[in-house]
Amino acid sequence: MTTAPIHPPRSVRQRGFTLLEMLVVLVIIGLIASLVGPRLFAKVDSSKVQIADTQVRMLRGAVESFHLDVGRLPTQEEGLSVLEHAPAEDKGGNRWKGPYLDEGVPKDPWGNSYQYAIPGANGMPFALFSFGADGKRGGQGNDADVGFLPP
């Protein structure tokens, strides 16, 4: 006994999208993306500035903890690396209780190192900052320096 394959009756149509319908949907999605995309990228840039500000404050706390333990600020030559590795014994290494950061010294959101200098501006004992998006001193907007700046 052989059975014939079962085919749907001719009155039932196949369902699906035509190429024209797919193209219309893709054009609409492209238009929406072109309107929303620039606004989202502007938010990404401003969030990087906020991340840099938050990281500078975290690093400042670590430098101040180092200062409380060792009795001095890191020298400009030691920089922020002293937050990860003990200084030489003759410079307070026996009082060092670090590392002062859980995951080491981070890079700024633009992939550059944070800057540490002595003295800071407005009576601050040190400066701790990022050069911003352009990686150069000064600038405006997203290119502006972020943190506790030098004089």
C-alpha positions, 0 to 999 in steps of 0.5 A, a space after each residue: 500500500 503506497 500513500 500519495 504525498 499530502 499537498 495543501 489544497 490550491 486555495 491555501 496560499 503560502 504565507 511570508 514577506 515579499 522582497 518589497 515588504 522586507 526592503 520597506 522595513 529595512 528602510 524604516 529601521 535605517 531612518 530610525 537608527 539615523 535619527 537616534 544614533 547620534 544622540 546615543 553616541 553623544 551619551 557615550 562621550 558624556 558617560 566617559 567623562 563621568 567615568 573618568 571623574 569617578 576613577 579620579 576620585 577613587 585614585 585620590 582616595 587610594 593616594 590619601 590612604 597611602 599618605 595615611 599609612 606611609 606618612 608621605 605622598 607618592 613622589 612624582 617619580 613613583 607616580 601611581 604605581 606605588 599604589 600597586 607595589 611597595 616603595 623602596 624600604 628607605 622611603 616608607 616601604 615598611 609601613 606600606 599596607 597596599 596594594 591600595 587598588 583591587 585591580 591595579 591602576 586603571 587607564 582612563 576611558 580613552 585608553 590613556 594613563 592617569 596623570 599624577 603631579 605635585 603640587 596641585 592647584 588651589 592648595 591641593 598637595 597633588 594633581 591627579 587627572 586625565 587629559 580627556 578624549 584628545 589626550 592633550 593638556 587643555 581642551 573643551 567639552 569631551 577634550 577637557 582635562 578631568 580631575 584635580 588639575 595641576 596649577 
